Amino acid sequence: MKEFIEYIVKNLVDEPDLVDVRCFQEEKGLLVEIRVGDSDVGKVVGKRGATIGAIRTICTTISARLGHRVRIKLIDAEEPASVAQE
């Protein structure tokens, strides 16, 4: 899942080297945190959240078919990353 999301996001942004995707196992499933450069946040979010919504829908559908749950979180530059273990 990590590689899939990383591939999608890196192809959306202007600064693919700043893309950081981390996965954490939680009680209820997998948490995927996406961090991008400040100038690329808008590209990942899209108009009215359409792009990040589409990424979430695709990942949720894939996970459901495999019997898993996934949460996708776009991390703000000022927001600290999750303290969970990878």
PyMOL commands that set and color helices and strands:
alter all, ss='L'
color gray80, all
select helices_A, chain A and resi 2-10+16-18+38-45+47-65
alter helices_A, ss='H'
color red, helices_A
select strands_A, chain A and resi 20-26+29-35+70-75
alter strands_A, ss='S'
color yellow, strands_A
deselect
rebuild
show_as cartoon
